[in-house]
């Protein structure tokens, strides 16, 4: 384990954040807001930390997977702590714990908020909230690798191994697959696709009559599947079927594995449509939209309106975005239960969405069915197959282990948050919504509620839940494990 190497690569990420903070600073300057100073100060803080971390170059040697996990965990903690500074320095969120919660929620693309009203915030701060979604959606470290590859094109340089470990640690889903041989080039391709789809959404929203600033920040929140809105009533404030449909469709698109889009772009349609996960994902969305629309028909004027609200909310919850156009906490119990189940499932691996991931759900279901069949016929040999390939036993064990830890951490967090004394639905869904990076839950944390009433302790627990959910648990756990830091 090389602490110097960990600090050096973490320092690079700090420099990337220092540069990115110039964007909200520019927005504040354009609108002549005092918040511009808070962004400049925060940028300077990241710059100093980054340069201090990079004073000594790392020694040569083989890279460990644990180093990639620690770089990922440490970077996300630091950017969350530092990213809270603009809120505190500007005075728009004076409490550091609240600002930290809001920042973690932004970078992890959760969308849970402690703010009772967002419209009084300055434009620069609103831009920063939504921009954290966009940066965190595809991955802060992936963005850094795309811009500043560790290998710098040198032959036989082992930094590429470190890049792979970092991408694997930060990528959402059970596996990470490179699009091309070089990790940095893969990251660059993914970000080009990500940027392209984001720009397309901005154009469509603006063409539909949404103000340019609103189109930009809402597209950032959609792309990162985060859900921070600049209106108190979220997307419902625009009262626009066009905006709802555009955002609804793009939420679904950003919940798909980005490798799928890459294969479509290069004309490998067979490889693209081979993804079993994408078929399940779209199938679950379609079935849920129909089931909920039928269930809420009596709540709305007609079937078309029921489908309109059902599609948007299913897309929002399944992709863990968290936008809302209706108070689904008032819907029938069946619809609410189905939405909570979708919170657990989440989007596809390799997307910007959170949750358990559809790929893991597929493997867990197939593994369970195999065990049932094995009980009936113990002598039969049955493999678990996904995308026409047989899964190795170690992959199945890994996914099963992840699910066990995933559920245990949910249970522990629910117990800890329950100390605040809120009702069962509020307590349970607040943890589920934060851990799965969704944002709104039910009851007091429903689409019309917020997280301001929780204690400082619960806000810290929920903030850790958001980080655990976004980083797929293990990178953060390894970062706080003293043994992982020891030289061996």
C-alpha positions in Angstrom: 0.0 0.0 0.0 1.5 3.4 -1.0 0.0 6.4 0.9 2.0 8.7 -1.3 0.4 7.3 -4.5 -3.1 7.5 -2.9 -2.5 11.2 -2.0 -1.0 12.0 -5.4 -4.0 10.7 -7.4 -6.4 12.1 -4.9 -4.7 15.5 -5.4 -5.4 15.3 -9.1 -9.1 15.0 -8.4 -8.9 18.0 -6.1 -7.4 20.0 -9.0 -10.2 18.9 -11.3 -12.8 20.1 -8.7 -11.0 23.4 -8.4 -11.3 23.9 -12.1 -15.0 22.8 -12.2 -15.9 25.4 -9.6 -15.1 28.1 -12.1 -18.4 27.3 -13.9 -20.8 28.2 -11.0 -18.5 31.1 -10.2 -19.0 32.3 -13.8 -22.8 31.9 -13.5 -22.7 34.0 -10.2 -20.6 36.6 -12.0 -23.0 36.8 -14.9 -25.9 37.4 -12.5 -23.8 39.7 -10.3 -24.3 37.6 -7.2 -22.2 37.7 -4.0 -21.9 33.9 -4.1 -19.1 34.3 -6.7 -16.7 34.8 -3.8 -17.7 31.6 -2.1 -16.9 29.6 -5.3 -13.6 31.3 -5.7 -12.6 30.6 -2.1 -13.7 26.9 -2.4 -11.8 26.6 -5.7 -8.7 28.0 -4.0 -9.1 25.5 -1.1 -9.3 22.5 -3.5 -6.3 23.9 -5.4 -4.1 24.1 -2.3 -5.1 20.7 -1.1 -4.5 19.2 -4.5 -1.0 20.8 -4.8 -0.1 19.7 -1.3 -1.1 16.1 -2.0 1.0 16.2 -5.2 4.2 17.6 -3.7 5.9 14.2 -3.9 5.5 12.0 -6.9 4.5 8.4 -6.1 7.1 5.7 -6.2 7.0 3.1 -8.9 5.6 -0.3 -8.3 2.6 -2.6 -8.8 -0.8 -1.1 -8.1 -3.2 -2.8 -5.7 -6.9 -2.9 -6.1 -7.3 -1.7 -2.5 -5.5 1.5 -3.5 -8.1 2.2 -6.2 -10.8 1.7 -3.6 -9.2 4.0 -1.1 -8.5 6.7 -3.7 -12.2 6.5 -4.7 -13.5 6.6 -1.1 -11.1 9.4 0.0 -11.8 11.5 -3.0 -15.6 11.3 -2.6 -15.4 12.2 1.1 -13.1 15.3 0.4 -15.2 16.6 -2.5 -18.3 16.3 -0.4 -16.7 18.2 2.5 -15.2 20.8 0.2 -18.2 21.0 -2.0 -20.3 22.1 1.0 -18.2 25.3 1.4 -20.0 27.5 -1.2 -23.3 26.9 0.6 -21.8 27.8 4.0 -19.6 30.7 2.9 -22.4 32.3 0.9 -24.7 32.0 3.9 -27.4 30.3 1.9 -27.1 27.1 3.9 -25.4 28.3 7.1 -25.2 24.9 8.9 -22.2 22.8 7.7 -24.0 19.5 8.4 -27.0 20.6 6.3 -24.6 21.9 3.6 -22.7 18.6 3.7 -25.9 16.6 3.4 -27.0 18.7 0.4 -23.6 18.3 -1.3 -23.4 14.5 -0.7 -26.9 14.3 -2.1 -25.8 16.2 -5.1 -22.6 14.3 -5.9 -24.2 10.9 -5.3 -27.2 12.0 -7.5 -29.6 11.3 -4.7 -31.6 14.5 -4.7 -32.7 14.4 -1.0 -32.7 18.0 0.3 -32.9 19.7 3.7 -34.2 22.9 2.0 -37.8 23.8 2.5 -37.7 26.2 -0.4 -35.2 26.3 -3.2 -36.4 29.3 -5.3 -34.9 31.9 -3.0 -31.4 30.5 -3.6 -29.0 32.5 -5.9 -28.6 31.3 -9.5 -24.9 30.4 -8.9 -25.8 28.1 -6.0 -28.7 26.6 -7.9 -26.3 25.9 -10.8 -23.8 24.3 -8.4 -26.5 22.0 -6.8 -27.5 20.6 -10.2 -24.0 20.6 -11.6 -22.9 18.3 -8.8 -25.4 15.8 -10.1 -23.9 16.0 -13.6 -20.3 15.5 -12.4 -21.2 12.8 -9.9 -23.5 10.9 -12.3 -20.9 9.4 -14.5 -18.3 9.7 -11.8 -16.0 12.4 -10.5 -12.9 10.2 -10.8 -13.9 9.0 -14.3 -14.1 12.6 -15.3 -10.6 13.2 -13.9 -9.2 10.1 -15.7 -10.9 11.2 -19.0 -9.2 14.6 -18.8 -5.9 13.6 -17.2 -5.0 10.0 -17.8 -2.5 8.7 -15.3 -0.5 6.9 -18.0 0.0 10.0 -20.2 0.6 7.7 -23.2 3.8 6.1 -21.9 4.5 2.6 -22.9 4.7 -0.1 -20.3 3.4 2.3 -17.6 1.5 0.6 -14.9 -0.7 3.6 -14.2 -3.3 2.0 -16.5 -3.8 -0.7 -13.8 -4.5 2.0 -11.3 -7.0 3.7 -13.6 -8.8 0.3 -14.0 -9.0 -0.2 -10.3 -10.4 3.3 -9.8 -13.0 3.0 -12.6 -14.0 -0.4 -11.2 -14.4 1.1 -7.7 -16.5 4.1 -8.9 -18.5 2.5 -11.6 -22.1 1.7 -10.6 -22.8 -2.1 -11.0 -21.3 -5.5 -10.2 -18.8 -5.4 -13.1 -16.8 -2.9 -15.0 -16.0 -3.4 -18.7 -13.7 -1.3 -20.8 -15.0 -0.1 -24.2 -11.5 0.0 -25.6 -8.1 -1.2 -24.4 -7.1 2.1 -22.7 -9.1 2.9 -19.6 -8.7 6.7 -20.0 -10.0 6.5 -23.6 -13.0 4.4 -22.4 -13.8 7.2 -19.8 -13.5 9.8 -22.5 -15.9 8.0 -24.8 -18.4 7.6 -22.0 -18.2 11.3 -21.1 -18.6 12.3 -24.8 -21.8 10.2 -25.0 -22.9 11.6 -21.7 -22.4 15.2 -22.8 -24.0 14.6 -26.1 -27.2 13.2 -24.6 -27.3 16.1 -22.1 -26.9 18.7 -24.7 -29.7 17.1 -26.7 -32.0 17.3 -23.7 -31.2 20.9 -23.1 -32.1 21.8 -26.7 -35.4 19.9 -26.6 -36.4 21.5 -23.3 -35.5 25.0 -24.5 -37.3 24.4 -27.8 -40.4 23.5 -25.8 -40.5 26.8 -24.0 -38.5 26.2 -20.9 -36.1 29.1 -20.0 -32.5 28.4 -21.0 -31.1 28.4 -17.4 -33.9 26.0 -16.3 -33.3 23.8 -19.3 -29.6 23.5 -18.4 -29.9 22.8 -14.7 -32.9 20.4 -15.2 -30.9 18.5 -17.8 -27.9 18.3 -15.4 -30.3 16.8 -12.8 -31.8 14.4 -15.3 -28.5 13.3 -16.8 -27.1 12.5 -13.3 -30.4 10.9 -12.4 -30.3 13.2 -9.3 -33.5 15.2 -9.2 -32.5 18.5 -7.7 -35.0 21.0 -9.0 -34.9 24.8 -9.0 -38.6 25.0 -8.4 -40.3 24.2 -5.1 -42.9 22.1 -6.9 -40.2 20.3 -8.9 -41.1 19.6 -12.6 -44.8 20.0 -11.8 -44.2 23.8 -11.5 -43.8 24.0 -15.3 -47.2 22.4 -16.0 -45.9 21.3 -19.3 -46.7 17.9 -20.9 -43.8 18.4 -23.3 -41.3 19.0 -20.5 -42.6 16.0 -18.6 -42.3 13.7 -21.6 -38.8 14.9 -22.6 -37.5 14.6 -19.0 -39.3 11.3 -18.5 -37.8 9.7 -21.7 -34.3 11.1 -20.9 -34.5 9.7 -17.4 -35.1 6.3 -18.9 -32.2 6.8 -21.3 -29.8 7.8 -18.6 -30.7 4.7 -16.6 -29.4 2.4 -19.4 -25.9 1.0 -19.5 -23.8 3.5 -21.5 -22.0 0.6 -23.2 -25.3 0.0 -25.0 -25.2 3.5 -26.5 -21.5 3.0 -27.5 -22.3 -0.1 -29.4 -25.2 1.6 -31.2 -23.0 4.5 -32.2 -20.4 2.2 -33.8 -23.0 0.1 -35.5 -22.7 -3.1 -33.4 -26.4 -3.5 -33.0 -26.2 -7.2 -32.3 -23.9 -6.5 -29.4 -26.1 -3.7 -28.1 -29.3 -5.6 -28.1 -27.6 -8.6 -26.5 -27.8 -6.9 -23.1 -30.3 -8.9 -21.2 -30.3 -6.2 -18.4 -31.6 -3.6 -20.8 -34.5 -5.8 -21.8 -35.4 -6.5 -18.2 -35.1 -2.8 -17.3 -37.4 -1.6 -20.1 -39.8 -4.5 -19.4 -40.0 -3.6 -15.7 -40.7 0.1 -16.5 -43.4 -0.8 -19.0 -45.1 -3.3 -16.7 -44.9 -0.8 -13.7 -46.3 2.1 -15.7 -49.3 0.1 -16.9 -50.0 -1.4 -13.4 -49.8 1.9 -11.6 -51.8 3.8 -14.3 -54.6 1.3 -13.9 -54.4 1.6 -10.1 -54.6 5.4 -10.1 -57.1 5.9 -12.9 -59.8 6.8 -10.3 -57.5 9.6 -8.9 -57.3 11.5 -12.2 -59.7 12.8 -14.8 -59.0 10.1 -17.4 -56.8 7.2 -18.4 -54.4 9.4 -20.4 -53.7 11.6 -17.4 -53.2 8.6 -15.3 -50.6 7.2 -17.7 -48.9 10.6 -17.9 -48.3 10.8 -14.2 -47.5 7.0 -13.9 -44.9 7.1 -16.7 -43.1 10.1 -15.2 -43.0 8.8 -11.6 -42.0 5.3 -12.6 -39.2 6.7 -14.8 -38.1 9.0 -11.9 -38.1 6.3 -9.2 -36.8 3.4 -11.3 -33.8 5.5 -12.5 -33.5 6.9 -8.9 -33.8 10.5 -10.3 -36.4 11.8 -7.8 -38.2 14.4 -9.9 -41.9 14.6 -9.2 -45.0 15.9 -11.0 -47.5 14.4 -8.5 -47.7 13.7 -4.8 -47.5 10.0 -5.1 -47.7 9.7 -1.4 -51.5 10.2 -1.9 -51.8 7.3 -4.4 -53.3 4.0 -3.5 -51.2 1.6 -1.3 -50.5 -0.8 -4.3 -48.9 2.0 -6.3 -46.8 3.2 -3.3 -45.6 -0.3 -2.6 -44.6 -0.9 -6.2 -42.7 2.4 -6.2 -40.8 1.3 -3.1 -39.9 -2.0 -4.8 -38.6 0.0 -7.8 -36.5 2.1 -5.4 -34.6 -1.1 -4.4 -34.2 -2.4 -8.0 -32.8 0.8 -9.5 -31.4 1.3 -13.0 -28.9 -0.6 -15.1 -25.3 -1.2 -14.2 -23.0 1.2 -16.0 -25.7 4.0 -16.0 -25.9 7.1 -13.8 -28.8 5.5 -11.8 -28.6 4.0 -8.3 -30.3 1.2 -6.5 -29.3 -2.5 -6.3 -29.1 -2.5 -10.2 -31.2 -4.6 -12.6 -28.2 -6.9 -13.4 -27.9 -8.0 -9.8 -31.7 -8.6 -9.5 -31.5 -10.8 -12.6 -28.7 -12.9 -11.2 -30.4 -13.2 -7.7 -33.6 -14.3 -9.3 -31.9 -16.9 -11.6 -29.8 -18.1 -8.7 -32.9 -18.6 -6.5 -34.6 -20.5 -9.3 -31.6 -22.7 -9.8 -31.6 -23.6 -6.1 -35.2 -24.5 -6.2 -34.7 -26.7 -9.2 -31.6 -28.3 -7.5 -33.7 -29.1 -4.5 -36.2 -31.0 -6.7 -33.4 -32.7 -8.7 -30.1 -32.6 -6.8 -28.2 -34.5 -9.5 -29.0 -31.9 -12.2 -26.3 -29.5 -13.2 -27.6 -26.1 -13.9 -25.6 -23.0 -14.7 -26.7 -19.4 -14.2 -26.5 -17.6 -17.6 -26.7 -13.9 -18.4 -26.3 -12.3 -21.8 -25.9 -15.9 -23.2 -22.8 -16.5 -21.1 -22.4 -18.7 -18.1 -21.6 -16.8 -14.9 -18.7 -18.0 -12.9 -19.5 -19.2 -9.4 -17.3 -16.5 -7.9 -19.5 -13.8 -9.6 -22.6 -15.3 -8.1 -21.1 -15.4 -4.7 -19.9 -11.8 -5.0 -23.4 -10.6 -6.0 -25.0 -12.6 -3.2 -22.6 -11.2 -0.7 -23.2 -7.7 -1.9 -26.9 -8.2 -1.5 -26.5 -9.5 2.1 -24.3 -6.5 3.1 -26.7 -4.2 1.2 -29.7 -5.4 3.3 -27.7 -5.5 6.6 -26.7 -1.8 6.2 -30.2 -0.9 5.3 -31.4 -2.5 8.6 -28.7 -0.9 10.7 -29.4 2.5 9.2 -33.1 2.2 9.8 -32.4 1.3 13.5 -30.1 4.3 13.9 -32.5 6.8 12.2 -35.4 5.5 14.2 -33.8 7.1 17.3 -35.3 10.4 16.0 -38.8 9.0 16.8 -40.5 9.6 13.4 -43.1 7.2 12.1 -42.2 3.9 10.5 -42.9 4.9 6.9 -40.8 8.1 7.2 -37.9 6.3 8.9 -37.8 3.3 6.6 -38.3 5.1 3.3 -35.8 7.9 4.2 -33.1 5.2 4.5 -34.2 3.4 1.3 -34.4 6.6 -0.6 -30.9 7.8 0.5 -29.1 4.5 0.3 -30.5 3.9 -3.2 -29.8 7.5 -4.3 -33.4 8.3 -5.0 -34.3 11.3 -2.9 -38.0 11.4 -2.1 -39.5 8.6 0.0 -43.0 8.5 1.6 -44.8 10.4 4.4 -42.6 13.3 5.8 -39.9 12.7 3.2 -42.4 12.3 0.3 -42.3 14.4 -2.9 -43.7 17.4 -1.0 -41.5 17.0 2.1 -37.8 17.2 2.9 -35.1 16.0 5.3 -34.7 19.2 7.4 -36.5 17.8 10.5 -33.9 15.0 11.1 -31.3 15.4 13.8 -27.6 16.1 13.1 -26.8 12.4 13.8 -29.5 11.1 11.4 -28.3 13.5 8.7 -24.8 12.2 9.0 -26.1 8.6 8.9 -28.2 9.3 5.8 -25.2 11.1 4.2 -23.0 8.0 4.7 -25.9 5.9 3.3 -25.8 8.0 0.1 -22.1 7.6 -0.2 -22.3 3.9 0.5 -25.1 3.5 -2.1 -23.3 5.5 -4.8 -19.9 3.8 -4.3 -21.4 0.3 -4.1 -20.5 0.0 -0.4 -17.0 -1.6 -0.4 -14.8 1.4 -1.5 -16.1 3.4 1.5 -15.8 0.6 3.9 -12.2 -0.2 2.8 -11.3 3.5 3.1 -12.2 3.4 6.8 -10.5 0.1 7.4 -7.0 0.8 9.1 -5.7 -2.5 7.9 -6.1 -1.5 4.3 -3.7 1.4 4.8 -0.9 -0.7 6.1 2.2 -1.3 3.9 2.5 -5.0 3.1 
